[in-house]
Every structure is written in structure tokens, then in C-alpha cells.
């Protein structure tokens, strides 16, 4: 495998940004499948390769992995900031297509993330289901409407105000539970959820599971011992990759 740091100019963000990319070194003829792997609120594009064995796990599957930098944006177009949703959903895949030889087929394209990145992965999969074969969330911050209304910690109030200002998350396209209620289940990619039973986001993950059940959305969900830590996420990552590519 090759681990590449790619620095490039983003028109959507109007600045230079970075992504880390893992590329398989085997030549199998066809371009490799690709996973967009999204970081959490306190991380950056380097976190997955620094704190997990993702490179080794990806090598077993001949999988390319794209890890973009989105700061503390909730993968949204910020009210007082930059257009991170536009960057993620439109500019990033096109940039990857131009720079790297990876598959462009839906059946070879996946998205996953942890915490804030778990939210970003599910939002991308639910809003653009035609792009992905499967999506996964680890310890996801999956109920952003709840966070906007009830998380009173000062740093979260300031963050939510910067990203969303007076935009109400509940009932809109930033609200995963609303997206599940209005989704056509037959159009969605396969979905996977994992969260530790000692994780502070456990209740949000259980609400996501309940919303999937109510909407008839198939979800591979499991809860087991674990906290909001890299030990838990690294232990879960091989199963996530197995799930993502299992139907190829």
C-alpha cells in the first residue's frame, strides 16, 4: 500500500486543503474500490492512519481509502464559514477522480466515519444514495437536531451557532432522523452501525436504530462493550470493511 498526503486547492472552500489517501500497490487490472473515510470533531485527515491499522486492513481488500480534512464543520455548508458539504459531496469525488485511479462505479464506492464523521457518512449516504453501495457509522453523532437544541456545553453552543446560525436542523436535510423518515428504503445503500455501550453518544445511536426500524430501513446494528475511543474504533474497523465490500 501507499499512504499519500495530498495538498490541493479547493474552489468550494476557497483555500488550500489536504487529504490522506491509501492506495493498493497491487495491479489487478480494474481500478480498486474506494472508501471515503471521515474523521471526527477533534481529528483531522491524518487521524485514521495515525491511530488505527486502516492501511493494513485496507490492504487485505485491495481497497483505496480517501480521508479528507473538514475541520469542525459537521460536513455542512457553514452559516459563518466555508462550504464543506459542497466540498465533500461534489468537489472531493471529482478531485479524487482526476488525481487517482480508483473505481467510479456505485458498487465499488463506500463511505464510513466515526463520531462527527459517522454523522457525515450517514448524511452523505442518505442524501445521495445513488453514489454508494454501503455506508457505516462508528459511535456516530447521529441526532444533530438533539445536539442543536439540548447540548448546552459552551463550546458546542458556539460551534453549532457558527455552523448553523438560525437554521433549524430538525426536519431538514441535516437531520438524519428526518432523512430516514422520508427515504425510499429500496434506494438506499446497505447501512451498518456500531457503538459501544459505554459511549456518551449511545442514546443517539439507539434513536437512529429506532428510526430505521420505523421507516423500514434495513440496518446492520450492534452494540457491545466500548467507549468513545480509538481502541474501540480500531477493533471494529475490520468488520466495517468486511461489511462494506461483502456484496461486491
N, C-alpha and C positions, 0 to 999 in steps of 0.2 A: 504494500500500500504506500501511497504518497500522501503526506499531510502538507497542504499548501495554505499559506496565508495570502489572501488576495486583497489588495488595496485598490479601490477604484472610485471613480466619480459617480455620484448618484444625482440624476436630474430631479427625481422626486423629492429628495432630501435637500438638494442644493448644497451639497458638501461632499467631501471625500469620506468614504466609509470602508469597512472591512468585512470579510467573511473568511471563515476557515473551511477548507474543502478536503475531504478524504477521497482519494481516487484509487480504485483497484489497479494493480500493475499487471494483472493477467490479461491476455488478449484473447477474448472468447468470440471475436467476430462482431457480434452485435454490441451496441453501446450498453453500458451497465445500467441497471435500475438506479433510481436516485431517491434518497430520503432527505427531506428538509427537516432539520432537527433544531428546535427552537429553545432558546435559553430562558432562564427565569429572571425575576425582577432585579436581583442583586448580582447577576452574572453578565458575561459578555460572550462574544462568538468563540472565545478560546476555552470556555469552561468545560464543555463536554469532553474535549480531548485532554484537558489537564486533570480532571477528577474522575474520569471513568476509563474503561478499556474499550471505548467505542471503536477505535481503529482496529483492534484485534477482532471484535465481534463482527464488524462490517466485512473484514477480510474473509471470514468464513462463508459469507453470502455473495461475494463479488459485488458489493454494494457501494455506490458513491454516496457520500454524505455531505450536504451543504448546511453550514451553520452560520447564519447571518448575524450581524450586530444590529440590535434595535433599541438599546438603552432601556429606559424605564417607561416604555410607550404603551404597554398593553396591546402592541401590534395594531394601533389605531392611528387615524389621522388626528393629530393633537389639535385642540382648540387654540392653544398658545404654544405652538411648537412646529413640528415637522410632520410630513405626510407618510407615516410609517406603514399604514395599510396599503397605500398605493405602491410604496416601495416593495413591500412583501409580496403582494398579490399580482402585480403587473411587471414592475421593473426587474425584480430579482430573478424570476424564472427566465426572462429574456436575456439577462446578463449571463446567467449560467449557460444558457444555450449557445451564446456567442463565444464564451471563453473555454468551455469544456465539452468533451464528447460524452454525453450522457443521454439516456433514452428520453424521448419526448412523449412516449405512449402513456395513456392513463394507467394501464395495467402495470406499469413499471414505476409509478410515481407515488410517493408516500409522504406523510407529514406526521411528526410527533414532537412532543415537548414536555418540559417539566414546569410545574407551578405556573407562573405567568405564561410560559411557553406552552404549557398544556392547554391553557385558555386559547392562546393564539392558534394552536394546531386544530382544536375543535372548531373555532370560529372559521378558519380557512376552509376546513372540510365541509362545514355546514353551509357556508355561503357560496362556495364554488365546488360542489360535489362532483362535477364533471371532470375535475382535474385529477382526483386521487382515487387509487384503488383501495386504500386503507389509511386510517389515522389512529393515533394513540396518544393518550394523556397520562402522565405520571404526576400524582399529587397536584392536580390542576386547581388553579384559582378559577373555578368554573361558574361561579354565581356573581358576576360583576355588578349586577343590579343590587344585590345584598351589600357588597363592599361599598358601593357608592352611597347607600342610604345608612348603613349601620356601622361601618368601620370608622370609629371616632378617633383613632390614633392620629396625632397631629401630622406626622409625615405622610400618612395615607390620605388625609383630607387635602393636603397641599398637592399631592400627586394627582388625585382624582380631579381636583379643580383645574390643574394645568392641562390634563389630557382632555377632559370632557366639558369643563366650564359649566354652562347651564343646560347642556344636553342631557336628557334623562335616558339612562341606559335601559331601564325596564321597558319591555315591549318593543324595542327597536333591534336593529341588526348588530348591535354589540352585545345583546342579551342572548346567551346560549340557550337558556330555557325557552325563550320565545322562539328562537330559530328551530328548536326541536318541535315545539307545538305546531309550527306552520310548515314543517318539512314534509316532503313526499318520501316516505321511507324507502321506496323501491329505487330512488335515485341516489341514495346516499352511499358513500364508501363504507366498507366494514370498519367498525369502531371498537376500540379497546380502551379500558380504563383500569388503572391500578393505583391504589392509595393505601398508605399504612394506617393502621387502626389507632396509632398514637399521633397522627398528623393533625396539626391545627386546622387544616382545610378539609377534614374528614366529612363534616356536615355538608359542605358544598358539593363534595363528590357524591354523597348519598342522594342529594337533591337532583343531581344530574342523572343518576341511575333511575330515580323515580320518574323523571320527566321522559326519559327514553321509554320506559315501560308504558307510561300513559299514552305516548304517541305512537306506540307500535314500532319503535326503532330498535333494531337488534343491536345489542351491546355486549361485548365480552368484558365483564366487570369482575374484579376480585379485590377483596380487602384482606390484608394479613398484617402480622406484626411489622411495625416500621414507623419511623418518624420522618420529618421533612429534611432528609439528609442525603448526601451523596452515597453513603453506604447502601441505603435503600434503593436509590435510582440505578446505581451500577449493578446491583444484584438483579433488578428487574429488566435491565436493558436487553439481555439475550432473548428473553421470552417476547419482548416487544418486537424485536427484529424477526423472530420466528413467525409471529402473528402477521406482521406486515406483508411478508413475502410468501406466506403459506399457500396462496391460491394462484401463484404465477404459473 
